[in-house]
Amino acid sequence: MSGIQIDMTGKAALVTGAASGLGRATALKLAEAGSALCLVDVNAAGLAETAAMLGGGEALLHTADLADPDACKAAVAVAVERFGRLDALCNVAGIFKFAHAEQLTREDWDRIIAINLSAPFFLSQAAIPHLLEANGAIVNVASSAAFIGESYASAYCASKAGIANLTKALAMEYSRKPIRINAVAPGGMMTNIGNGMQMPDNLEYDLIQRFSGLRGLVEVEDVAALIAMLASPAGRSYHGAVLSIDAGITAG
């Protein structure tokens, strides 16, 4: 972010969803700021590609399916074992599926909630003791979908509204402790979250256009810069914030 000094020298951050998209961009921003990184994703090949882009920064690659709460705990453990500390947890991993509500399968509902909402909680639960020692930070990724209904995205909307209020609940619980807990809420970005996704039949596209925004997509690098700022000491005045970065989608 222009004019703001983001310095993570000597610190360590864990970034989920780091194999591509916003997670990758966040990892690159934190590496530029000097952070050691634990990069977590289910996609091992993508993690290797991200690591190759870091320019020599220290990175631990950890492949995990974060739908499993035990995998969340293990990811934090390997980061702390490698670096001896944890200063930031960036919960970026997320999944999305368009579907008519009456056709959404139980399996899809469960996995969207598991990745988008439950995983950030279990990662935070494991990370908080270490973050308290480091005066560290948690940064969650919500969405404009946390604040407005989006047609054909009921599970995604539910998960992102949940992560927004989870952020605030944890911030209140730890309001007297040396930890900062915040979230960013982007609008639509050009990432691979929807790669391979099939649109269901009989969509009413004018309903989708209602949450598409008038200014186009949000730049991934802008959101990543905001996450990196909140993860770093530069974000010292933020706690319990859910910062919209959606090019005006939720303005009215």
Contacts in CASP RR format, 6 or more apart in sequence:
PFRMAT RR
TARGET T0000
AUTHOR 0000-0000-0000
METHOD contacts of the structure
MODEL  1
MSGIQIDMTGKAALVTGAASGLGRATALKLAEAGSALCLVDVNAAGLAET
AAMLGGGEALLHTADLADPDACKAAVAVAVERFGRLDALCNVAGIFKFAH
AEQLTREDWDRIIAINLSAPFFLSQAAIPHLLEANGAIVNVASSAAFIGE
SYASAYCASKAGIANLTKALAMEYSRKPIRINAVAPGGMMTNIGNGMQMP
DNLEYDLIQRFSGLRGLVEVEDVAALIAMLASPAGRSYHGAVLSIDAGIT
AG
1 225 0 8 1.000
1 226 0 8 1.000
1 228 0 8 1.000
1 229 0 8 1.000
4 229 0 8 1.000
4 234 0 8 1.000
5 234 0 8 1.000
6 29 0 8 1.000
6 32 0 8 1.000
6 33 0 8 1.000
6 225 0 8 1.000
6 228 0 8 1.000
6 229 0 8 1.000
6 232 0 8 1.000
6 234 0 8 1.000
7 33 0 8 1.000
7 34 0 8 1.000
7 232 0 8 1.000
7 233 0 8 1.000
7 234 0 8 1.000
8 30 0 8 1.000
8 33 0 8 1.000
8 34 0 8 1.000
8 35 0 8 1.000
8 87 0 8 1.000
8 88 0 8 1.000
8 228 0 8 1.000
8 231 0 8 1.000
8 232 0 8 1.000
9 33 0 8 1.000
9 34 0 8 1.000
9 35 0 8 1.000
10 34 0 8 1.000
10 35 0 8 1.000
10 36 0 8 1.000
11 34 0 8 1.000
11 35 0 8 1.000
11 36 0 8 1.000
11 85 0 8 1.000
11 87 0 8 1.000
11 88 0 8 1.000
11 134 0 8 1.000
11 232 0 8 1.000
12 35 0 8 1.000
12 36 0 8 1.000
12 37 0 8 1.000
12 38 0 8 1.000
12 79 0 8 1.000
12 82 0 8 1.000
12 83 0 8 1.000
12 84 0 8 1.000
12 85 0 8 1.000
12 86 0 8 1.000
12 87 0 8 1.000
12 88 0 8 1.000
13 30 0 8 1.000
13 35 0 8 1.000
13 36 0 8 1.000
13 37 0 8 1.000
13 38 0 8 1.000
13 86 0 8 1.000
13 87 0 8 1.000
13 88 0 8 1.000
13 89 0 8 1.000
13 90 0 8 1.000
13 231 0 8 1.000
14 37 0 8 1.000
14 38 0 8 1.000
14 40 0 8 1.000
14 75 0 8 1.000
14 76 0 8 1.000
14 79 0 8 1.000
14 86 0 8 1.000
14 88 0 8 1.000
14 89 0 8 1.000
14 90 0 8 1.000
14 123 0 8 1.000
14 127 0 8 1.000
15 23 0 8 1.000
15 26 0 8 1.000
15 27 0 8 1.000
15 30 0 8 1.000
15 37 0 8 1.000
15 38 0 8 1.000
15 39 0 8 1.000
15 40 0 8 1.000
15 90 0 8 1.000
15 92 0 8 1.000
16 23 0 8 1.000
16 40 0 8 1.000
16 41 0 8 1.000
16 66 0 8 1.000
16 75 0 8 1.000
16 90 0 8 1.000
16 91 0 8 1.000
16 92 0 8 1.000
16 93 0 8 1.000
16 119 0 8 1.000
16 123 0 8 1.000
17 23 0 8 1.000
17 24 0 8 1.000
17 40 0 8 1.000
17 41 0 8 1.000
17 92 0 8 1.000
17 93 0 8 1.000
17 94 0 8 1.000
18 24 0 8 1.000
18 26 0 8 1.000
18 27 0 8 1.000
18 37 0 8 1.000
18 39 0 8 1.000
18 40 0 8 1.000
18 41 0 8 1.000
18 47 0 8 1.000
18 50 0 8 1.000
18 92 0 8 1.000
19 39 0 8 1.000
19 41 0 8 1.000
19 42 0 8 1.000
19 43 0 8 1.000
19 44 0 8 1.000
19 45 0 8 1.000
19 46 0 8 1.000
19 47 0 8 1.000
19 49 0 8 1.000
19 50 0 8 1.000
20 41 0 8 1.000
20 43 0 8 1.000
20 46 0 8 1.000
20 50 0 8 1.000
20 191 0 8 1.000
20 192 0 8 1.000
21 189 0 8 1.000
21 191 0 8 1.000
21 192 0 8 1.000
21 193 0 8 1.000
21 220 0 8 1.000
22 92 0 8 1.000
22 141 0 8 1.000
22 186 0 8 1.000
22 189 0 8 1.000
22 191 0 8 1.000
22 220 0 8 1.000
22 223 0 8 1.000
22 224 0 8 1.000
22 227 0 8 1.000
23 90 0 8 1.000
23 92 0 8 1.000
23 93 0 8 1.000
23 224 0 8 1.000
24 49 0 8 1.000
24 50 0 8 1.000
24 53 0 8 1.000
25 220 0 8 1.000
25 221 0 8 1.000
25 223 0 8 1.000
25 224 0 8 1.000
26 90 0 8 1.000
26 92 0 8 1.000
26 224 0 8 1.000
26 227 0 8 1.000
26 228 0 8 1.000
27 37 0 8 1.000
27 39 0 8 1.000
27 50 0 8 1.000
27 54 0 8 1.000
27 59 0 8 1.000
28 50 0 8 1.000
28 53 0 8 1.000
28 54 0 8 1.000
28 224 0 8 1.000
29 221 0 8 1.000
29 224 0 8 1.000
29 225 0 8 1.000
29 227 0 8 1.000
29 228 0 8 1.000
30 37 0 8 1.000
30 88 0 8 1.000
30 90 0 8 1.000
30 228 0 8 1.000
30 231 0 8 1.000
31 37 0 8 1.000
31 54 0 8 1.000
31 55 0 8 1.000
31 57 0 8 1.000
31 59 0 8 1.000
33 228 0 8 1.000
33 232 0 8 1.000
34 57 0 8 1.000
35 87 0 8 1.000
35 88 0 8 1.000
36 57 0 8 1.000
36 58 0 8 1.000
36 59 0 8 1.000
36 60 0 8 1.000
36 83 0 8 1.000
37 54 0 8 1.000
37 57 0 8 1.000
37 58 0 8 1.000
37 59 0 8 1.000
37 60 0 8 1.000
38 59 0 8 1.000
38 60 0 8 1.000
38 62 0 8 1.000
38 75 0 8 1.000
38 78 0 8 1.000
38 79 0 8 1.000
38 82 0 8 1.000
38 83 0 8 1.000
39 47 0 8 1.000
39 50 0 8 1.000
39 51 0 8 1.000
39 59 0 8 1.000
39 60 0 8 1.000
39 61 0 8 1.000
39 62 0 8 1.000
40 47 0 8 1.000
40 62 0 8 1.000
40 63 0 8 1.000
40 64 0 8 1.000
40 66 0 8 1.000
40 75 0 8 1.000
40 93 0 8 1.000
41 47 0 8 1.000
41 63 0 8 1.000
41 64 0 8 1.000
41 93 0 8 1.000
42 63 0 8 1.000
42 64 0 8 1.000
42 65 0 8 1.000
42 66 0 8 1.000
43 63 0 8 1.000
44 61 0 8 1.000
44 63 0 8 1.000
47 61 0 8 1.000
47 62 0 8 1.000
47 63 0 8 1.000
48 61 0 8 1.000
50 59 0 8 1.000
51 59 0 8 1.000
51 61 0 8 1.000
60 78 0 8 1.000
60 79 0 8 1.000
60 82 0 8 1.000
60 83 0 8 1.000
62 75 0 8 1.000
62 78 0 8 1.000
62 79 0 8 1.000
64 71 0 8 1.000
64 72 0 8 1.000
64 74 0 8 1.000
64 75 0 8 1.000
65 71 0 8 1.000
66 72 0 8 1.000
66 75 0 8 1.000
66 93 0 8 1.000
66 114 0 8 1.000
66 115 0 8 1.000
66 119 0 8 1.000
66 123 0 8 1.000
67 111 0 8 1.000
67 114 0 8 1.000
67 115 0 8 1.000
67 118 0 8 1.000
67 119 0 8 1.000
69 118 0 8 1.000
69 119 0 8 1.000
69 122 0 8 1.000
72 119 0 8 1.000
72 122 0 8 1.000
72 123 0 8 1.000
72 125 0 8 1.000
72 126 0 8 1.000
73 122 0 8 1.000
73 125 0 8 1.000
73 126 0 8 1.000
75 123 0 8 1.000
75 126 0 8 1.000
76 86 0 8 1.000
76 89 0 8 1.000
76 123 0 8 1.000
76 126 0 8 1.000
76 127 0 8 1.000
76 130 0 8 1.000
77 126 0 8 1.000
79 86 0 8 1.000
80 86 0 8 1.000
80 130 0 8 1.000
85 130 0 8 1.000
85 133 0 8 1.000
85 134 0 8 1.000
86 127 0 8 1.000
86 130 0 8 1.000
86 131 0 8 1.000
86 134 0 8 1.000
86 136 0 8 1.000
87 131 0 8 1.000
87 134 0 8 1.000
87 136 0 8 1.000
87 137 0 8 1.000
87 231 0 8 1.000
88 131 0 8 1.000
88 136 0 8 1.000
88 137 0 8 1.000
88 138 0 8 1.000
88 139 0 8 1.000
88 231 0 8 1.000
88 232 0 8 1.000
89 123 0 8 1.000
89 124 0 8 1.000
89 127 0 8 1.000
89 131 0 8 1.000
89 137 0 8 1.000
89 138 0 8 1.000
89 139 0 8 1.000
90 138 0 8 1.000
90 139 0 8 1.000
90 141 0 8 1.000
90 227 0 8 1.000
90 231 0 8 1.000
91 119 0 8 1.000
91 120 0 8 1.000
91 123 0 8 1.000
91 124 0 8 1.000
91 138 0 8 1.000
91 139 0 8 1.000
91 140 0 8 1.000
91 141 0 8 1.000
91 163 0 8 1.000
92 141 0 8 1.000
92 227 0 8 1.000
93 115 0 8 1.000
93 119 0 8 1.000
94 115 0 8 1.000
94 116 0 8 1.000
94 141 0 8 1.000
94 193 0 8 1.000
95 111 0 8 1.000
95 112 0 8 1.000
95 115 0 8 1.000
95 116 0 8 1.000
95 193 0 8 1.000
96 112 0 8 1.000
96 153 0 8 1.000
96 156 0 8 1.000
96 193 0 8 1.000
96 194 0 8 1.000
96 197 0 8 1.000
97 104 0 8 1.000
97 108 0 8 1.000
97 112 0 8 1.000
97 153 0 8 1.000
97 155 0 8 1.000
97 156 0 8 1.000
97 197 0 8 1.000
98 152 0 8 1.000
98 153 0 8 1.000
98 197 0 8 1.000
98 199 0 8 1.000
98 200 0 8 1.000
98 203 0 8 1.000
99 108 0 8 1.000
99 152 0 8 1.000
99 154 0 8 1.000
99 155 0 8 1.000
99 200 0 8 1.000
100 152 0 8 1.000
100 200 0 8 1.000
100 202 0 8 1.000
101 152 0 8 1.000
101 154 0 8 1.000
103 200 0 8 1.000
104 154 0 8 1.000
104 155 0 8 1.000
108 155 0 8 1.000
109 155 0 8 1.000
112 155 0 8 1.000
112 156 0 8 1.000
112 159 0 8 1.000
113 155 0 8 1.000
113 158 0 8 1.000
113 159 0 8 1.000
115 159 0 8 1.000
116 156 0 8 1.000
116 159 0 8 1.000
116 160 0 8 1.000
116 163 0 8 1.000
117 158 0 8 1.000
117 159 0 8 1.000
117 162 0 8 1.000
117 163 0 8 1.000
117 166 0 8 1.000
120 140 0 8 1.000
120 163 0 8 1.000
120 166 0 8 1.000
121 166 0 8 1.000
124 138 0 8 1.000
124 170 0 8 1.000
124 181 0 8 1.000
127 138 0 8 1.000
128 138 0 8 1.000
128 174 0 8 1.000
128 179 0 8 1.000
131 137 0 8 1.000
131 138 0 8 1.000
131 179 0 8 1.000
132 174 0 8 1.000
132 177 0 8 1.000
132 178 0 8 1.000
132 179 0 8 1.000
135 178 0 8 1.000
135 179 0 8 1.000
136 178 0 8 1.000
136 179 0 8 1.000
136 180 0 8 1.000
137 179 0 8 1.000
137 180 0 8 1.000
137 181 0 8 1.000
137 182 0 8 1.000
137 230 0 8 1.000
137 231 0 8 1.000
137 232 0 8 1.000
137 235 0 8 1.000
138 167 0 8 1.000
138 170 0 8 1.000
138 179 0 8 1.000
138 180 0 8 1.000
138 181 0 8 1.000
138 182 0 8 1.000
139 182 0 8 1.000
139 183 0 8 1.000
139 184 0 8 1.000
139 227 0 8 1.000
139 230 0 8 1.000
139 231 0 8 1.000
140 163 0 8 1.000
140 164 0 8 1.000
140 166 0 8 1.000
140 167 0 8 1.000
140 181 0 8 1.000
140 182 0 8 1.000
140 183 0 8 1.000
140 184 0 8 1.000
141 163 0 8 1.000
141 183 0 8 1.000
141 184 0 8 1.000
141 186 0 8 1.000
141 227 0 8 1.000
142 160 0 8 1.000
142 161 0 8 1.000
142 162 0 8 1.000
142 163 0 8 1.000
142 164 0 8 1.000
142 167 0 8 1.000
142 183 0 8 1.000
142 184 0 8 1.000
142 185 0 8 1.000
142 242 0 8 1.000
143 156 0 8 1.000
143 160 0 8 1.000
143 185 0 8 1.000
143 186 0 8 1.000
143 187 0 8 1.000
143 188 0 8 1.000
144 185 0 8 1.000
144 186 0 8 1.000
144 187 0 8 1.000
144 188 0 8 1.000
144 211 0 8 1.000
144 244 0 8 1.000
144 246 0 8 1.000
144 249 0 8 1.000
144 250 0 8 1.000
145 153 0 8 1.000
145 156 0 8 1.000
145 157 0 8 1.000
145 160 0 8 1.000
145 161 0 8 1.000
145 211 0 8 1.000
146 157 0 8 1.000
146 160 0 8 1.000
146 161 0 8 1.000
146 162 0 8 1.000
146 163 0 8 1.000
146 164 0 8 1.000
146 185 0 8 1.000
146 242 0 8 1.000
147 161 0 8 1.000
147 164 0 8 1.000
147 185 0 8 1.000
147 244 0 8 1.000
147 250 0 8 1.000
148 211 0 8 1.000
148 249 0 8 1.000
148 250 0 8 1.000
149 157 0 8 1.000
149 211 0 8 1.000
150 156 0 8 1.000
150 157 0 8 1.000
150 208 0 8 1.000
150 211 0 8 1.000
151 204 0 8 1.000
151 207 0 8 1.000
151 208 0 8 1.000
151 210 0 8 1.000
151 211 0 8 1.000
152 200 0 8 1.000
152 203 0 8 1.000
152 207 0 8 1.000
152 208 0 8 1.000
160 185 0 8 1.000
163 183 0 8 1.000
164 183 0 8 1.000
164 185 0 8 1.000
164 242 0 8 1.000
167 181 0 8 1.000
167 182 0 8 1.000
167 183 0 8 1.000
167 240 0 8 1.000
167 242 0 8 1.000
168 240 0 8 1.000
168 242 0 8 1.000
170 181 0 8 1.000
171 181 0 8 1.000
171 182 0 8 1.000
171 239 0 8 1.000
171 240 0 8 1.000
172 240 0 8 1.000
174 181 0 8 1.000
175 239 0 8 1.000
180 230 0 8 1.000
180 235 0 8 1.000
180 236 0 8 1.000
180 238 0 8 1.000
180 239 0 8 1.000
180 240 0 8 1.000
181 239 0 8 1.000
181 240 0 8 1.000
182 230 0 8 1.000
182 238 0 8 1.000
182 239 0 8 1.000
182 240 0 8 1.000
182 241 0 8 1.000
182 242 0 8 1.000
182 243 0 8 1.000
183 240 0 8 1.000
183 241 0 8 1.000
183 242 0 8 1.000
183 243 0 8 1.000
184 223 0 8 1.000
184 226 0 8 1.000
184 227 0 8 1.000
184 230 0 8 1.000
184 242 0 8 1.000
184 243 0 8 1.000
184 245 0 8 1.000
185 242 0 8 1.000
185 243 0 8 1.000
185 244 0 8 1.000
185 245 0 8 1.000
185 246 0 8 1.000
185 250 0 8 1.000
186 218 0 8 1.000
186 223 0 8 1.000
186 245 0 8 1.000
186 246 0 8 1.000
187 217 0 8 1.000
187 218 0 8 1.000
187 245 0 8 1.000
187 246 0 8 1.000
187 247 0 8 1.000
187 249 0 8 1.000
188 217 0 8 1.000
188 218 0 8 1.000
188 246 0 8 1.000
188 249 0 8 1.000
189 217 0 8 1.000
189 218 0 8 1.000
189 219 0 8 1.000
189 220 0 8 1.000
189 223 0 8 1.000
190 217 0 8 1.000
190 220 0 8 1.000
191 220 0 8 1.000
211 249 0 8 1.000
212 249 0 8 1.000
213 247 0 8 1.000
213 248 0 8 1.000
213 249 0 8 1.000
214 247 0 8 1.000
214 248 0 8 1.000
215 247 0 8 1.000
215 248 0 8 1.000
216 247 0 8 1.000
217 247 0 8 1.000
218 245 0 8 1.000
218 246 0 8 1.000
218 247 0 8 1.000
222 245 0 8 1.000
223 245 0 8 1.000
226 243 0 8 1.000
226 245 0 8 1.000
229 235 0 8 1.000
230 238 0 8 1.000
230 241 0 8 1.000
230 243 0 8 1.000
244 250 0 8 1.000
END
